[in-house]
Amino acid sequence: MTLKTTLKLTAAAASLAILAGCASTSALEEVRMTAESAQADAAEARSIAVQAQNTANQAQRDAQAALQMSEQNRDEMNRMFSRSMQK
């Protein structure tokens, strides 16, 4: 093999190695971007879940307050009925 052929083969091998390195770097960058996107999606999902939990907690408090008011109204109606029956 001549020196010129050896240099051409070496240059070709170096080019392939560089292209393979770029492809690997590109693939790693794509994986990193996918992971970051997944993290952002997870953070958004967590935020939505927290908001949903807060809404559910508020609905529970409202339901408890409505139940208490209903019980107070029932008791008042019973007292009123009892008074009217005593007359």
C-alpha positions in Angstrom: 0.0 0.0 0.0 1.3 3.4 -0.9 1.5 6.3 1.5 -1.1 8.2 -0.5 -3.6 5.3 -0.2 -2.9 4.9 3.5 -3.5 8.6 4.0 -6.8 8.4 2.1 -7.9 5.4 4.1 -6.9 7.1 7.4 -8.8 10.2 6.3 -11.9 8.2 5.4 -11.7 6.3 8.7 -11.3 9.6 10.6 -14.3 11.1 8.8 -16.4 8.0 9.7 -15.3 8.2 13.3 -16.2 11.9 13.4 -19.6 11.2 11.8 -20.3 8.4 14.2 -19.3 10.7 17.1 -21.7 13.4 15.8 -24.4 10.8 15.4 -23.9 9.7 18.9 -23.8 13.2 20.2 -26.9 14.0 18.2 -28.6 10.9 19.6 -27.6 11.9 23.2 -28.9 15.4 22.6 -32.2 14.0 21.4 -32.4 11.7 24.5 -31.6 14.7 26.7 -34.3 16.8 25.1 -36.8 14.0 25.4 -36.0 13.6 29.1 -36.3 17.3 29.7 -39.6 17.4 27.9 -40.8 14.4 30.0 -39.7 16.3 33.2 -41.6 19.4 32.1 -44.7 17.3 31.4 -44.4 15.6 34.7 -44.1 18.9 36.5 -47.2 20.2 34.7 -49.1 17.0 35.6 -48.1 17.5 39.2 -49.2 21.1 39.2 -52.6 20.1 37.7 -52.9 17.3 40.3 -52.2 19.7 43.1 -54.9 22.1 41.7 -57.3 19.2 41.4 -56.6 18.2 45.0 -57.1 21.8 46.2 -60.4 22.0 44.3 -61.5 18.6 45.8 -60.6 19.8 49.3 -62.6 23.0 48.8 -65.6 21.0 47.5 -65.3 18.8 50.6 -65.3 21.9 52.9 -68.3 23.3 51.0 -70.2 20.0 51.2 -69.5 19.8 55.0 -70.7 23.4 55.4 -73.9 22.6 53.4 -74.5 19.5 55.5 -74.1 21.4 58.7 -76.5 24.1 57.4 -79.0 21.5 56.4 -78.9 19.9 59.8 -79.4 23.3 61.5 -82.3 24.0 59.2 -83.8 20.6 60.0 -83.4 21.2 63.7 -85.0 24.6 63.4 -87.9 23.2 61.4 -88.4 20.4 64.0 -88.5 23.1 66.8 -91.0 25.2 64.8 -93.2 22.2 64.1 -93.1 21.1 67.8 -94.1 24.7 68.9 -96.9 24.8 66.4 -98.2 21.4 67.6 -98.1 22.6 71.3 -100.5 25.6 70.5 
